[in-house]
Amino acid sequence: MTSVFQEALGADFDRLHPMMQRRFGVGLDAAEACVDRGVMQSIRRGPWWTLPFLQIGRLRNILVPDVGNDVPFTIENSPLPRRPRP
């Protein structure tokens, strides 16, 4: 099965650097995941009304509702089966 990125880019996917193709070419059958680590120089929050959305994102492990400087982070990206569309 091709990755979402390959489907979206079509033939342009082949124009990516080989390492980018490997990273974004992960499909369900690849049995691979991408893990990145780094340090955020600064995490800020928007207006007060964005806080509920950040909290929801925190529950889904996709957003950070905190603020700070030099915050270490880890991002793990692995393919999951798609849910059928209604």
C-alpha positions, 0 to 999 in steps of 0.5 A: 500500500502506498503512503498518503504522501505518495498518493497526494503528490503522485508522480512528483513524489519521485522528485523528492530526495531519496531520504525524504522518499524513505521518510514520507513513503512509509505505508502500512506494509512498510513496518517502519516508523519515524522518530525525531527528537529535538528542542523547541526554542520557544513554545508560546500560546495564542489567545485565551480562546485557543486553550480548549483546542490545545487541551483537546490536542493534548488528549490526542497527543498532537498539541502542547498546551504548555509554554516554555523555552528550550523544551525537549520533544520527541515525535513518533510517526507510524502508519495506522490503518485508515478508517473507512470513509462514510 
